[in-house]
Amino acid sequence: MGSSRLVHRIAAAGLSPEAARTFADGLRAVAGQDLADGSAKATLITRLLGGLPQADAAAPIEALWPHAELFLQACVTVAVVDGHYRVEEARAVSQLAHRLGYSARQLARLEEQLFTELQARGASRLPARPGAADDATALPADDERTEQAPLPGGARA
């Protein structure tokens, strides 16, 4: 899911200022140590929530129940914006999902859906290789890729 679509969905969710604060705090918890000014995660969180008024006090996490899927999609998107889904980020997302009533299976399904969308978007942006069968979606040969650990479900960041 593209961040532009997430921005619009979050804006349309009608979050109270207290719930918006809880949403923001959750995203920051997932980003963890990667919140330095100008980092990809800090920039994305600002983009996702920049237009929402936030209260000084956060609502209980249960205030996000009606928006749990949207919130968890935003959490995973923030976690992987730098191209990696680290163990501590996955753990933070898992804890938030559990608090919102998501099972491990439900979270895995949501992650797989997001990773598939992100992989497809990334592949569509790669430059075409000469001689590729379908130049619009050609991927570099395996030996031309930088090796990365696979994401859950075998997708790569």
ZADO-1210 file (C-alpha; in nm, 4 decimals, padded with zeros to 6 digits):
<atoms>
<atom x="00.0000" y="00.0000" z="00.0000" code="MET" pos="1"/>
<atom x="00.1410" y="00.3357" z="-00.1007" code="GLY" pos="2"/>
<atom x="00.1996" y="00.5974" z="00.1651" code="SER" pos="3"/>
<atom x="-00.0252" y="00.8456" z="-00.0211" code="SER" pos="4"/>
<atom x="-00.3142" y="00.6040" z="00.0112" code="ARG" pos="5"/>
<atom x="-00.2349" y="00.5523" z="00.3790" code="LEU" pos="6"/>
<atom x="-00.2273" y="00.9290" z="00.4383" code="VAL" pos="7"/>
<atom x="-00.5753" y="00.9632" z="00.2871" code="HIS" pos="8"/>
<atom x="-00.7146" y="00.6637" z="00.4756" code="ARG" pos="9"/>
<atom x="-00.5754" y="00.7906" z="00.8067" code="ILE" pos="10"/>
<atom x="-00.7151" y="01.1395" z="00.7446" code="ALA" pos="11"/>
<atom x="-01.0554" y="00.9915" z="00.6576" code="ALA" pos="12"/>
<atom x="-01.0614" y="00.7670" z="00.9676" code="ALA" pos="13"/>
<atom x="-01.1940" y="01.0464" z="01.1877" code="GLY" pos="14"/>
<atom x="-00.9522" y="00.9858" z="01.4742" code="LEU" pos="15"/>
<atom x="-01.0029" y="01.1979" z="01.7835" code="SER" pos="16"/>
<atom x="-00.6948" y="01.4004" z="01.8868" code="PRO" pos="17"/>
<atom x="-00.6384" y="01.1508" z="02.1714" code="GLU" pos="18"/>
<atom x="-00.6628" y="00.8521" z="01.9350" code="ALA" pos="19"/>
<atom x="-00.4321" y="01.0282" z="01.6864" code="ALA" pos="20"/>
<atom x="-00.1793" y="01.0641" z="01.9688" code="ARG" pos="21"/>
<atom x="-00.2093" y="00.6907" z="02.0449" code="THR" pos="22"/>
<atom x="-00.1661" y="00.6152" z="01.6729" code="PHE" pos="23"/>
<atom x="00.1463" y="00.8350" z="01.6587" code="ALA" pos="24"/>
<atom x="00.2895" y="00.6843" z="01.9777" code="ASP" pos="25"/>
<atom x="00.2430" y="00.3355" z="01.8326" code="GLY" pos="26"/>
<atom x="00.4232" y="00.4280" z="01.5110" code="LEU" pos="27"/>
<atom x="00.7077" y="00.5792" z="01.7125" code="ARG" pos="28"/>
<atom x="00.7296" y="00.2630" z="01.9250" code="ALA" pos="29"/>
<atom x="00.7671" y="00.0543" z="01.6094" code="VAL" pos="30"/>
<atom x="01.0336" y="00.2884" z="01.4686" code="ALA" pos="31"/>
<atom x="01.2273" y="00.2637" z="01.7957" code="GLY" pos="32"/>
<atom x="01.5849" y="00.3816" z="01.7644" code="GLN" pos="33"/>
<atom x="01.5401" y="00.4856" z="01.3994" code="ASP" pos="34"/>
<atom x="01.3664" y="00.8160" z="01.4765" code="LEU" pos="35"/>
<atom x="01.6554" y="01.0529" z="01.4165" code="ALA" pos="36"/>
<atom x="01.5543" y="01.3783" z="01.2461" code="ASP" pos="37"/>
<atom x="01.5430" y="01.3244" z="00.8727" code="GLY" pos="38"/>
<atom x="01.5356" y="00.9460" z="00.8947" code="SER" pos="39"/>
<atom x="01.3026" y="00.7665" z="00.6536" code="ALA" pos="40"/>
<atom x="01.0884" y="00.6483" z="00.9451" code="LYS" pos="41"/>
<atom x="01.0578" y="00.9922" z="01.1069" code="ALA" pos="42"/>
<atom x="00.9745" y="01.1471" z="00.7690" code="THR" pos="43"/>
<atom x="00.7082" y="00.8854" z="00.6966" code="LEU" pos="44"/>
<atom x="00.5452" y="00.9225" z="01.0403" code="ILE" pos="45"/>
<atom x="00.5286" y="01.2995" z="00.9898" code="THR" pos="46"/>
<atom x="00.3787" y="01.2487" z="00.6440" code="ARG" pos="47"/>
<atom x="00.1213" y="00.9982" z="00.7685" code="LEU" pos="48"/>
<atom x="00.0071" y="01.2043" z="01.0669" code="LEU" pos="49"/>
<atom x="00.1189" y="01.5597" z="00.9909" code="GLY" pos="50"/>
<atom x="-00.2311" y="01.6906" z="00.9275" code="GLY" pos="51"/>
<atom x="-00.3958" y="01.5358" z="01.2317" code="LEU" pos="52"/>
<atom x="-00.4381" y="01.7315" z="01.5534" code="PRO" pos="53"/>
<atom x="-00.2922" y="01.5365" z="01.8428" code="GLN" pos="54"/>
<atom x="-00.3803" y="01.5738" z="02.2092" code="ALA" pos="55"/>
<atom x="-00.1247" y="01.6021" z="02.4865" code="ASP" pos="56"/>
<atom x="-00.2653" y="01.2834" z="02.6407" code="ALA" pos="57"/>
<atom x="-00.3063" y="00.9590" z="02.4503" code="ALA" pos="58"/>
<atom x="-00.6230" y="00.7521" z="02.4454" code="ALA" pos="59"/>
<atom x="-00.6079" y="00.3888" z="02.5562" code="PRO" pos="60"/>
<atom x="-00.4982" y="00.1545" z="02.2766" code="ILE" pos="61"/>
<atom x="-00.8565" y="00.0237" z="02.2645" code="GLU" pos="62"/>
<atom x="-00.9542" y="00.3539" z="02.0986" code="ALA" pos="63"/>
<atom x="-00.7813" y="00.2184" z="01.7872" code="LEU" pos="64"/>
<atom x="-00.9875" y="-00.1041" z="01.7703" code="TRP" pos="65"/>
<atom x="-01.2164" y="00.0333" z="01.4968" code="PRO" pos="66"/>
<atom x="-00.9011" y="00.1288" z="01.3044" code="HIS" pos="67"/>
<atom x="-00.6834" y="-00.1714" z="01.3939" code="ALA" pos="68"/>
<atom x="-00.6131" y="-00.2853" z="01.0386" code="GLU" pos="69"/>
<atom x="-00.5256" y="00.0664" z="00.9230" code="LEU" pos="70"/>
<atom x="-00.3059" y="00.1201" z="01.2287" code="PHE" pos="71"/>
<atom x="-00.1205" y="-00.2093" z="01.1804" code="LEU" pos="72"/>
<atom x="-00.0725" y="-00.1416" z="00.8086" code="GLN" pos="73"/>
<atom x="00.0811" y="00.1934" z="00.9012" code="ALA" pos="74"/>
<atom x="00.3016" y="00.0253" z="01.1645" code="CYS" pos="75"/>
<atom x="00.4371" y="-00.2318" z="00.9187" code="VAL" pos="76"/>
<atom x="00.4863" y="00.0344" z="00.6507" code="THR" pos="77"/>
<atom x="00.6886" y="00.2476" z="00.8939" code="VAL" pos="78"/>
<atom x="00.8898" y="-00.0577" z="01.0000" code="ALA" pos="79"/>
<atom x="00.9933" y="-00.1497" z="00.6448" code="VAL" pos="80"/>
<atom x="01.0330" y="00.1974" z="00.4920" code="VAL" pos="81"/>
<atom x="01.4117" y="00.1655" z="00.5189" code="ASP" pos="82"/>
<atom x="01.4078" y="-00.1700" z="00.3374" code="GLY" pos="83"/>
<atom x="01.4487" y="-00.3873" z="00.6464" code="HIS" pos="84"/>
<atom x="01.2051" y="-00.5508" z="00.8881" code="TYR" pos="85"/>
<atom x="01.4164" y="-00.6000" z="01.1955" code="ARG" pos="86"/>
<atom x="01.3300" y="-00.8421" z="01.4727" code="VAL" pos="87"/>
<atom x="01.2678" y="-00.5651" z="01.7254" code="GLU" pos="88"/>
<atom x="01.0326" y="-00.3880" z="01.4820" code="GLU" pos="89"/>
<atom x="00.8411" y="-00.7080" z="01.4102" code="ALA" pos="90"/>
<atom x="00.8187" y="-00.7704" z="01.7842" code="ARG" pos="91"/>
<atom x="00.6801" y="-00.4206" z="01.8475" code="ALA" pos="92"/>
<atom x="00.4209" y="-00.4639" z="01.5687" code="VAL" pos="93"/>
<atom x="00.3281" y="-00.8059" z="01.7071" code="SER" pos="94"/>
<atom x="00.2757" y="-00.6657" z="02.0577" code="GLN" pos="95"/>
<atom x="00.0525" y="-00.3866" z="01.9281" code="LEU" pos="96"/>
<atom x="-00.1418" y="-00.6337" z="01.7124" code="ALA" pos="97"/>
<atom x="-00.1933" y="-00.8620" z="02.0120" code="HIS" pos="98"/>
<atom x="-00.3236" y="-00.5694" z="02.2202" code="ARG" pos="99"/>
<atom x="-00.5727" y="-00.4983" z="01.9393" code="LEU" pos="100"/>
<atom x="-00.6971" y="-00.8574" z="01.9351" code="GLY" pos="101"/>
<atom x="-00.5064" y="-00.9791" z="01.6283" code="TYR" pos="102"/>
<atom x="-00.3807" y="-01.3350" z="01.6260" code="SER" pos="103"/>
<atom x="-00.0355" y="-01.4207" z="01.4928" code="ALA" pos="104"/>
<atom x="-00.2042" y="-01.5706" z="01.1861" code="ARG" pos="105"/>
<atom x="-00.4071" y="-01.2537" z="01.1183" code="GLN" pos="106"/>
<atom x="-00.0964" y="-01.0371" z="01.1515" code="LEU" pos="107"/>
<atom x="00.1033" y="-01.2680" z="00.9227" code="ALA" pos="108"/>
<atom x="-00.1723" y="-01.2412" z="00.6596" code="ARG" pos="109"/>
<atom x="-00.1709" y="-00.8611" z="00.6826" code="LEU" pos="110"/>
<atom x="00.2107" y="-00.8504" z="00.6605" code="GLU" pos="111"/>
<atom x="00.2141" y="-01.0844" z="00.3602" code="GLU" pos="112"/>
<atom x="-00.0432" y="-00.8679" z="00.1808" code="GLN" pos="113"/>
<atom x="00.1615" y="-00.5526" z="00.2443" code="LEU" pos="114"/>
<atom x="00.4915" y="-00.7139" z="00.1454" code="PHE" pos="115"/>
<atom x="00.3386" y="-00.8429" z="-00.1780" code="THR" pos="116"/>
<atom x="00.2079" y="-00.4942" z="-00.2610" code="GLU" pos="117"/>
<atom x="00.5407" y="-00.3329" z="-00.1757" code="LEU" pos="118"/>
<atom x="00.7341" y="-00.5876" z="-00.3799" code="GLN" pos="119"/>
<atom x="00.5069" y="-00.5339" z="-00.6811" code="ALA" pos="120"/>
<atom x="00.5423" y="-00.1561" z="-00.6508" code="ARG" pos="121"/>
<atom x="00.9177" y="-00.1846" z="-00.6231" code="GLY" pos="122"/>
<atom x="00.9415" y="-00.4179" z="-00.9218" code="ALA" pos="123"/>
<atom x="00.7341" y="-00.1805" z="-01.1327" code="SER" pos="124"/>
<atom x="00.9821" y="00.0988" z="-01.0608" code="ARG" pos="125"/>
<atom x="01.2959" y="-00.0928" z="-01.1610" code="LEU" pos="126"/>
<atom x="01.4486" y="00.0103" z="-01.4913" code="PRO" pos="127"/>
<atom x="01.3927" y="-00.2348" z="-01.7741" code="ALA" pos="128"/>
<atom x="01.6838" y="-00.4590" z="-01.8716" code="ARG" pos="129"/>
<atom x="01.7714" y="-00.5019" z="-02.2373" code="PRO" pos="130"/>
<atom x="01.6361" y="-00.8293" z="-02.3721" code="GLY" pos="131"/>
<atom x="01.3909" y="-00.8821" z="-02.0883" code="ALA" pos="132"/>
<atom x="01.0685" y="-01.0522" z="-02.1923" code="ALA" pos="133"/>
<atom x="00.8517" y="-00.7891" z="-02.0265" code="ASP" pos="134"/>
<atom x="01.0522" y="-00.4686" z="-02.0002" code="ASP" pos="135"/>
<atom x="00.7956" y="-00.2963" z="-01.7774" code="ALA" pos="136"/>
<atom x="00.8373" y="-00.5428" z="-01.4906" code="THR" pos="137"/>
<atom x="01.1800" y="-00.6948" z="-01.5542" code="ALA" pos="138"/>
<atom x="01.3762" y="-00.7772" z="-01.2410" code="LEU" pos="139"/>
<atom x="01.7549" y="-00.7924" z="-01.2271" code="PRO" pos="140"/>
<atom x="01.9042" y="-01.1397" z="-01.2488" code="ALA" pos="141"/>
<atom x="01.9595" y="-01.3112" z="-00.9136" code="ASP" pos="142"/>
<atom x="02.3344" y="-01.2540" z="-00.9319" code="ASP" pos="143"/>
<atom x="02.2762" y="-00.8775" z="-00.9794" code="GLU" pos="144"/>
<atom x="02.0679" y="-00.8350" z="-00.6636" code="ARG" pos="145"/>
<atom x="02.2032" y="-00.7377" z="-00.3268" code="THR" pos="146"/>
<atom x="02.1402" y="-01.0298" z="-00.0937" code="GLU" pos="147"/>
<atom x="01.8901" y="-00.9513" z="00.1815" code="GLN" pos="148"/>
<atom x="01.7146" y="-01.1642" z="00.4326" code="ALA" pos="149"/>
<atom x="01.3690" y="-01.2656" z="00.3110" code="PRO" pos="150"/>
<atom x="01.0645" y="-01.1146" z="00.4770" code="LEU" pos="151"/>
<atom x="00.7944" y="-01.3446" z="00.6164" code="PRO" pos="152"/>
<atom x="00.6369" y="-01.5408" z="00.3333" code="GLY" pos="153"/>
<atom x="00.9566" y="-01.5296" z="00.1260" code="GLY" pos="154"/>
<atom x="00.9112" y="-01.1731" z="-00.0046" code="ALA" pos="155"/>
<atom x="01.2102" y="-00.9439" z="-00.0071" code="ARG" pos="156"/>
<atom x="01.2208" y="-00.5824" z="00.1070" code="ALA" pos="157"/>
</atoms>
